[in-house]
Amino acid sequence: MKKVKLILSVLALTLVLKSNANSAEECFEKTSRAIFKFNMALDDIILEPLAKGYNKLPSPIRTGTSNFTSNIGTLLSIPNNILQGNFKQLGHSVGSFAVNTTVGILGFLNPAERIGLKPHKEDVGQTLGSYGIGPGCYFVLPILGPTTARDSIGLIADTFVDPFAHVTIREKELLGASGNSLDYYSIKATGAVDFRADNEKNFESLEKNSIDLYSSLKSIYLQDRENKIKNSIEDEDEWGNLDN
């Protein structure tokens, strides 16, 4: 498994270094379009029905679940804030996680926001972008969806710097907390359903009005990532969080 990750990392790094082109260029468009069709079929069969059922749950349950997954996601921001030297956001991330995990009952409530703590979601892909590393070429991964060469490296690196990944998929104890791979992937899956449910109308509108849905989602993804790297307020759009 470690060898596979190393090979993927080297491949992605090669693509980044080889590509001097802008982020709109693609490495394997035909393959990406085929994978995109596969992902859309999975969405139709699995994710969309789950999202529709999720949206029928009482609002407090949906809000609590969204808060809980978002609070755990804040853990990944903490090491990335340090790597980016953004100590103001580091304070927001640490403070938000501490307040919501304790007073907010493991993150199901969000009192941190009420006292002005609003952490940006940061990952390794954004950190690499903040160092001036370009996105390289664009492609689509099975299930995970759109990415770039830089962000695919970041996706692998996230599992090494994310404290939640350490106590789950790496089964390391941290501050008395421990878990397993099922915990990690359950949270990720729940977050995906929450995102899909929250953006149900956006997806329906895009599918209805797009001449080329693949290109439309590509454009949205790339712009969203660029905004997040710049910490632009434009990333707070109607699509919510587009991160993998």
ABEGO torsion letter per residue (X at the ends): XAAAAAAAAAAAAAAAAABABBAABBABAAAAAAAAAAAAAAAAAAAAAAAAAAAABBAAAAAAAAAAAAAAAAAAAAAAAAAAGBAAAAAAAAAAAAAAABAAGGGABBAAAAAGBBBBBBBAAAAAAAAGBBAEBBBBBBGAEBBBAAAAAAAAAAAAABAAAAABAAGBBBGGBBBBAAAAAAAAAAAAAAAAAAAAAAAAAAAAABABAAAAAAAAAAAAAAAAAAGBAAABBAAEBABX
